[in-house]
Amino acid sequence: MRYADLPDHFAALDAWRADHDLAPGEIIALECATTVPGAITLLHLLARGFSVVLLPPAVPGAPGAPPRLCRRRLTVRGHIVNTAGHAAGPANLAPDRPASFLAITELAEPGPPPPPALATGHVFLRTSGSVAAPKLAVHSHAGLLGNAVLSLERTRLAAGDQIAIPVPLSHMFGLGAALVPGVAVSASLRFIEAANLLRFREHERAARPSVAFVTPALLATLVRPDHAGPPRDHYRHIVVAGDKLAPALFEAAERRFRRVLNLYGTTEMGVIAVADADDAAGPRATTVGTPLPGVALRLDAPEAPDASGAPDASEPGAGAIVCRHPHGFTGYLDDRGAAWPGPPPLVDGWYRTRDLGRLHGDRLEVVGREDHSVNRDGRLVVLAEVERAIEALPGVARAVTVLGGDGRRGRRVLAFCAPRDGHALDATHLRGACADVLPAYAVPDHVVIAAALPVLPSGKVDRRRLAADASAIEMSAPPPREGTV
């Protein structure tokens, strides 16, 4: 559809809303598919001033029920993904007939009416829940747009771009970095629901995109030697966010897509930093560029993960990333929509991201999670550094570490490792190789070979699920003797 057709489609949605007595002042839970009907519905609600809780489509593995501050839920029914992973939808789906793709459901147990200050002009995004229970980050419409405009200064999107969006619109990466900036410059947008290799290639052939927004998990599939194919000369660049790229994956991606822009952001602050599409300087493979204009960063002393000791110098120059953003979130609600019971997330406008980083001049490198670390033998072990050391070993495509129970050195560390194509990994030999590249206190207690790692709808690895797997592994197999490999 054309941008010029939006007013007609919005008028059709206005009529549909009137039939269902749906007006601003009621917070709507929107199951937002990454499709044209999903995007039109979301843009319409934002344009009409609605407050919206964004949820992924209700498929296995998605978060639970809408929060209780919502009375009704809208579901976009186009391109439903069936159990075989194939897109299927009604043949008569049409953006100018909302009844063909929208369903409205009364929620069984709505809570009290929302506070008037939040009832219009806000977007509520669930945090990923990759390492902790999810909550709702509250954004104003104005803040969401301001964040998107700032990111355009780095990603350089333009009206002539063909932009592939295979990332969920219900997450900040798809919404704040891709959809809203793309609409702001009237670029051509192609949405890829439940993206995989075949769907992405189909869209490449049809549209020859100049820009794509991808997660590391999808990128790893696209650049596999048996999948990659020749370089795509129609790309100007791709934007990647979610997890740090291994150097080999970054190099393979640049061979295929011409240029990779690492982006760093959070559900709470939106885009914080991103490499400049027009700047080739600096250690681009390991950094996420410089903060956006108006964004301030500082590195504070990391918090010791437990009482067994303070951080040492094993991460020289690294600190906890604290951010002040002119267009960040305004606070949290819990997942029921009630007031957040924890400590205030903003202190004098500064937000502690719980990420660890270091600076290379004015360019930021994200090292890992502050709460994804542990003291062992009185030394701070940043698990992201353990993962990178393992990923540098022959045959390892991806390594993810989680914490287990208590051992003599402190919390035990388990490493889940996925092999590269055509390589066979042996857990015992791999753990022995870890001892050659890591200090003894950082060597994982268990190494588990996994054909694939579980991911969340956002594309991040589901560390909570791996932690549950780790508990079962520890119960069935005692750890190796301390000090041995």
N, C-alpha and C positions, 0 to 999 in steps of 0.2 A: 504494500500500500504506500501511497505518497503522503508526505507531510501535509500537503494541501488538503488531503481527505480527513485529517484529524478532526476538524470542527464538526463535520457531519457525523463521524463515529461518536464523538463526545455527546452530540445532541441525542443520538440513539441511546447512549448510556444514561443520559439525564432522564429520558422517558422511562427507561427500564427501572431506574432508581425510584422514580415517582410511583410507579406501579407497586413497588415493594416498601414504600414509606421509609426510604433510606436517605437521610440527610446529614450534613455535617453536624457535629456535636455528639455523634455516636462513634466510638472507636471500632473500626472494622478489622477483623482477622482475615487476611487475604492469603490464601494458598496460591502463590504466584508462580506459575509455570514460566520457564524460559522460552516463551513463544511469542508470536505477534499478538494473539489475544491477551496473553498475560501482561505484556508490556503496555498495551493500550489501556487495559483496566487499571494498572498501577498508575500510569501517567494521568489518567482521568481523575482518579481519586486525589492525587496530589494537586492537580490543577483546580479542583473544586474545594480544596482546603481540608479534606478529611484527615483525621489521625488514623494511621494504619499500623497494625502489627503484621510484619511480613513473615510468612511461614513457607517452608518448602512444600511442594505437593505431597500429599499424604501417601507416601510409599514406604515399604519396610525400611526401617533404620532411621526414619525422620524423627525429629523431636516430638514430644507428646502433644496433648491437647492445647488449644489456644488458652492464653491466660484469662483469668476471670474478669478482667476489666472489659472484655468484649462480650456483647450480647448475641452477635451474629457473625457467621463466617461466610465469606465468599470463596467459591472454588472455581478456578478456571479449568474447564473440562477438555480443552483441546489438547491433542497429542498426549493422551494418557499412555504411560509406559507400562506394558504388561510384564508378566513374570519372566518372559523370555528376553526382556530388554529391548523389545522392538516398539517403535512408536505406532500408536493406533488411535484414530479419533473419528468422530462422525464426519461423513463425507459432506454434509450440508453445513459445516462450520463456516460462519461468515462474520467478519468483524463488525458489519453494520447491523447484525441481528444478535444483540447480546444474549437473548434467550438460548441461542444455539451453542454458547460456550460458557455461560455463567450459571451457577447454582448458588442459592442462598439457604443457609441452615441456621435454625435457632439453636443456640447452645443450651444444654440441659441445665447447667448450674451457673448462670452469670453472677458476677459479684455486684457490689454496689455501684452506682453511677460513677464514672471517672471524675477526677478533679476537673473543674472547668478550665483550668490553665492548660490541661493536656488533651482536652476533648477535640480540639481542632489544631491543624498546622503542625503535627508531629508524626514521626516515623519511629517505630519501636523495633529494634533488631535483636534477635537472640544472639548472645555470645556463643562461640563455637562449642563449648563444653568438651574440648579435647583433653583438658587436664583437670577440670573442675566442673561443678554443677552449673548449667547455663543460667543466665539472668537476662534481663531486658535492658539494653542501652537506649536511652531516650535522645532523639535528634529532632531539632526543629527543621521545618522545610527550608527556611532561609539558610541554616547552617549546612544542610545537605547540598544545596545549590552552590553556596560559597566554596565548599570543599572541592566540588567538581570543577569549578572555574579555575581554582588554583592549580589543580592537577593538569589542566590543559596546557599550562605553561611549560610542562616537561614532556608530556606525551605527544604534544603537537598534533592532535587530531584536527581534521579539517573537513569541510563540506564535501570534498571530492573523495574522501576515504570510503572504502568498503570494509566494514569492521565486523569480524566474526566474534560472537559472544557465546562461548560454550560453558560459561560459568554461571551459577545460579543468580537470578535477580533478587532472591531473598537474602543474599549475603552482601556485605558492604563492597566486596571486590566487584561483583557484577553490577550492583546498583550505583555505587558512588564513583567508581573508577571507569566503568564502561558505559552503562546505559545513560545516566544523566549527562556526562560530558559529551557523549555521541549525539544525543538529542540537542544539546546546547549549540552544537555547530552544524546541525542538520546533515550529519553524515548518514550514509546508508548502513543500516544495521541488519545483520543476519543472526538470528537466535538458534542455538543448537541445544535442544532439550536432551538430557541424559546423554551427553556427548561421549562418544567412543571413537575409535579409529575410523570405522567405516562412515559414520555420520559426518565426522570432521572432513574426511577426504571428499565426500559428496558435496559438501558446501564449498570446499576449495575449488572443485571443478566448476561449480555453478557460478560462483561469484568472484573468484580470484581475489581474495581479500588482500588489502594492503596493511592491515593491522589486525591482530588477534589478541584476546585476553585469555590466558590459559593458566591452569594450575600445574605445579611440578609433576603431579601424578599423570595427567594427560600428556604433558610434554615428554615425559620419559617413554610413553608408548609411541608417540609420533616420531621420535628420532631413533627408535630401535633400528639396528642395521637392516633387518628384514622388512621394515615398514617405511623407512625414511624416504626412499626414492631420491631423485635429483633435487638440488636446491630450488626453492620456489622464488623466482625472480620478481614475482608480483608483490612480495612483501616489502614493506619499508621497515617494520619492526614488529616484535611481539612484546607483550607486557606480561610478566610472570610475578605471582605473589602467592604466599601461603607458607612455604618452607624454603629454606636456603638451598640453592642448587649446588650439587657437586660440580667441581671444575670440569670434569669430563662431560657432564650433561650440558653445562653452559656452552662449551666449545661445540658440541654436536648440534645444539640448537642454533648457534650462530651460523653454522655451515648451511643449515636448512632454511632458516628464516631471515638471514642477513644480519639481523641485529636483535639483541635481547635487552629489554629494559627491566631490571630488577626493581620491584616496587615493595615498599614497606608501609604497612598500615595496620590498623586495628579496627574491630567493630566499633569501639568507642570513639576513636579519633579520625576515622576515615583514612584518607591517604596522608601519610606523614612525610615520606621521602620517596623519590623515584629518580632513576637515572634520566638525564636529559637526552632526548632523542637526537639532538644536534651536537652533543658533546662526546667526543671519543677519548677524552683524557681520563686518567685515574685507573685504579684497579677495578674495572667494571665487573669482573666475574665474581668478586667477593663482596662488593659494596652495593648499597641501594641508592647511591647518589647523595645529594645534599637535601636538607629539609626544604619543604615548599616555602615560598615567600610568606613571611609572617609567622612561620612555625618556629618555635624555640625548643631546643633540646639541651639537656644537661645529663651528665653521667654521674650518678650518685654511688656511694659505696654500696656494694651488694649486701643484702641481708644474709646472715649465716643461715643455712637451711635447717639447722638444728642447734642444740646447745653444746655439741661436741667440740666446737672450735670456730675460730673466725676465718674468713677467706684469706688465703695466702696469695702469693704472687704467681700462681700457676696460670692465671689469665692476665698477663701484663697489659695494662692500659684499659682493661675492660671494666665497665660499670653498669649499674642499673639505668636503663633509659627512662628519663622523665621528660614529659612533653607538655608544652603549652600551645594550644592550637586555637586560632581565631574562629574556627568553624567546627569544633569538636562537639561531643555530646554534652548534655546538661546533667546527667546523673543516671542512676540505676533504678529499676523496679525489680522485685523478685519475679520468678517465673509464673506466679499466680496473679501478677499485676499489683501486688501490694507494695507499700513503701519498703525500700531496701533496708534490711536490718543491720547490715555491716557498717564498717567505718566509712565516712564520706570519701568517695573516690577522687574528688578534686580538692586540692589544698592550695588556696590562693591561685586557682586557675591551672595548677600543675597536676598532671595525671601520671602516676607511676605505671608504666606499661607491663611491668614484670618481665620484660625482655632484657637481656644483657647485650651490650654493644661496646664497640671501640671506634675511635675516630682515626681516619687516615687523612690528615689535613682537615677539610670541612666535609669529607665524605664519610658516611656512616656504614659500618659493618655490623650486622646483627649476628651475635655469637650464639645465642641460645636463650632459653628461658631461665629467669632468676629462680622460679620455683621448680625448675627442672634440673636441679643440682643436688649434691649431697656431700656431706663431710665424711670422709673415710680416712682412717689413720690420722685424723686431725687436719687433713688436707681437703680443700674444696675441689670436687670433681664436677665439672660442667658437662652434662651428659651429651650435649651437642658436639663437644670436642671429641668425646669418645666415639660418637657416631661418625664423624668425619675421618678419624683415624682408621676405623674399620672399613669405611667406604673406599679408602685408598688401597686396600689390600686386593690382590688379584681375584677376579671373579665375583666381587661383591658389587651389586647394583645399588642397594639401599640398605641402610642399617638404622634401626630405631631402638633406643634403650628406654627401659622403664625400671622403676625401683621395686624391689621385693621386700622381704622381711629383714629383721635384724640379723647381722652376722658379727664376727669378731672385729671386723674393720669398720662396721657401721652398717647402714642399709645395703643389702645385696643389690647388684646390678644385673639385669638380664638384657641381652641384646638379641633382637629379632632381625635376621638378615635374609634379604632376597637375593638370589643369584642373578648374575648377568646371563643373557641368552647364550645357550651352548656351554655353560659352565656348571659343574657339579661342585657343591660345597659340602665339606664335612665339618660338623660342629666342633669336634675335638681338635682337629687340625687348625681350624679357624681361631679357636680360643688360644691355642699355642702361638699362632702368629700375632695375636693381640699383645702377647707379652714382649714381642720384639719392638713394638711401636708405641706402647703405653707404659707408664710407670706401674709398678706392681699394684699400688692402691687403686688404680683406675681400670684394671683388667676385669671384664665382666665375669661374674660368677657362673652364669649360664649363657650359652650361645644356642639359639634356636634357628634352624633353617626354615624359612617360610616361602612358599611359592609366590605368595602375594600378601601385601599388608593391607589391613582394613582402613578405609578412608571415610571421613564424614562427608555430607553433601557439599561442604565448602571446599573439599579437595585436600584438607589436612588429614594427616594420619590420625586415626582414632586411638589415642594413647590410653584412654580409659578402658577400652576393650582389650588392648594388649596387656594392661595392668591386671585385668581379671584373668586373662590367660596365664599371666606370670604366676598368679597365686595358685592356680591349678598345677602348674609345672613344679613349683616348689614343694607342693604337698606330695607329688608323686615321685620326685627325684631330689634327694638331698644334694646340697651344693658340694662342689669339690672341696677337698681339704684346703684350709687357708694356707697361702704361701706356695701352693703347687699349681701346676697347669697340666 
